[in-house]
């Protein structure tokens, strides 16, 4: 379980109109950090639309979406 006390690293992904590559990027990232409980992934979605992109965090325990 990830808590503020266990977080050692933050991976920040900032994007704008890049949905075409995000699926692969987050799938790969999920595999790389699967056994870690000290990493959070902050996804900054700068798209002006209202599309829900939380599905990109599937399989990533410490996923945070910022819109």
C-alpha positions as CSV (number, residue, x, y, z in Angstrom):
1,X,0.0,0.0,0.0
2,X,1.3,3.4,-0.9
3,X,1.1,6.2,1.6
4,X,2.8,9.5,2.0
5,X,5.3,7.9,4.3
6,X,6.3,5.2,1.8
7,X,6.8,7.5,-1.2
8,X,10.4,7.9,-2.2
9,X,10.0,8.8,-5.9
10,X,7.5,10.7,-7.9
11,X,7.2,10.2,-11.7
12,X,5.4,13.2,-13.3
13,X,3.9,12.9,-16.8
14,X,2.7,16.1,-18.3
15,X,0.8,15.8,-21.5
16,X,-1.2,17.8,-24.1
17,X,-2.9,16.0,-27.0
18,X,-0.8,12.8,-26.7
19,X,-3.5,10.2,-26.1
20,X,-2.0,8.2,-29.0
21,X,1.1,7.3,-27.1
22,X,-0.1,7.4,-23.5
23,X,-1.6,3.9,-23.5
24,X,1.7,2.3,-24.3
25,X,3.6,4.6,-22.0
26,X,1.5,3.8,-19.0
27,X,1.4,0.1,-19.8
28,X,5.2,0.0,-19.9
29,X,5.5,2.1,-16.8
30,X,3.1,-0.2,-14.9
31,X,5.2,-3.2,-15.7
32,X,8.4,-1.4,-14.6
33,X,7.1,-0.3,-11.2
34,X,4.7,-3.2,-10.5
35,X,6.5,-4.5,-7.4
36,X,7.3,-1.1,-6.0
37,X,5.4,0.6,-3.2
38,X,7.5,3.7,-3.0
39,X,6.6,5.4,-6.3
40,X,3.7,7.6,-7.1
41,X,2.8,8.6,-10.7
42,X,1.4,12.0,-11.2
43,X,-0.3,12.5,-14.5
44,X,-0.9,16.1,-15.4
45,X,-3.6,16.3,-18.1
46,X,-3.4,19.7,-19.8
47,X,-6.0,18.9,-22.5
48,X,-8.8,21.4,-22.6
49,X,-11.5,18.8,-23.1
50,X,-13.5,16.9,-20.4
51,X,-12.5,13.3,-21.4
52,X,-11.8,11.1,-18.3
53,X,-8.3,9.7,-18.7
54,X,-8.2,7.8,-15.4
55,X,-8.0,4.5,-17.3
56,X,-4.4,5.3,-18.1
57,X,-3.6,4.6,-14.5
58,X,-5.0,1.1,-14.5
59,X,-2.5,-1.2,-12.7
60,X,-0.6,1.6,-11.1
61,X,-1.2,1.7,-7.4
62,X,0.1,5.3,-6.8
63,X,-1.6,6.9,-9.8
64,X,-2.8,10.5,-9.3
65,X,-4.6,12.4,-12.1
66,X,-4.4,16.2,-12.1
67,X,-6.6,18.0,-14.6
